[in-house]
Amino acid sequence: QVQVVESGGGLVQPGGSLRLSCVASGSRVRIGTMGWYRQAPGMKREMVATITTGSKTVIAEPVKGRFTISRDNAKNTVVLQMNSLKPEDTAVYYCLASTPPYENWGQGTQVTVSS
């Protein structure tokens, strides 16, 4: 069983920055791809960024150039650095830690971008 815990959400003004962190834990688990997804009210969950164990990244077009993703394989952690935040980035952000063929999700952390 894998536990996934996010931290770092909050309220920020437009143009500001936030850093989301996620740690995956469990005995004898090998974490594969990790990533961040988000879901705004009334919208479907969408991919924000993913990163493989080899640090190959995929960044969604709406956040490209503003968000970066990184990970520490030894600690099973992944970080989403969010800069130049916009009101449309407001959503609940979820961390994904894959243990193929399974997906393990965190409980989500709220990010609100508002003046």
WOURDA-V709891 format. One record per backbone hydrogen bond with DSSP energy under -0.5 kcal/mol. NH is the residue of the N-H (numbers start at 0). CO is the residue of the C=O. If there is no record, write none. Layout:
{{NH	CO} {NH	CO}}
//
This chain:
{{2	24} {4	22} {6	20} {9	109} {11	111} {14	84} {15	12} {17	81} {19	79} {20	6} {21	77} {22	4} {23	75} {24	2} {28	25} {30	28} {31	97} {33	50} {34	95} {35	48} {36	93} {37	45} {38	91} {42	39} {45	37} {47	35} {48	35} {49	57} {50	33} {51	55} {54	51} {56	54} {57	49} {59	47} {62	59} {63	59} {63	60} {65	62} {66	62} {67	80} {69	78} {71	76} {74	71} {75	71} {76	71} {77	21} {78	69} {79	19} {80	67} {80	78} {81	17} {81	79} {82	65} {82	80} {83	14} {84	15} {88	85} {89	86} {90	110} {91	38} {92	90} {92	108} {93	36} {95	34} {96	103} {97	32} {98	101} {101	98} {103	96} {105	94} {108	92} {110	90} {111	9} {113	11} {113	111}}
//
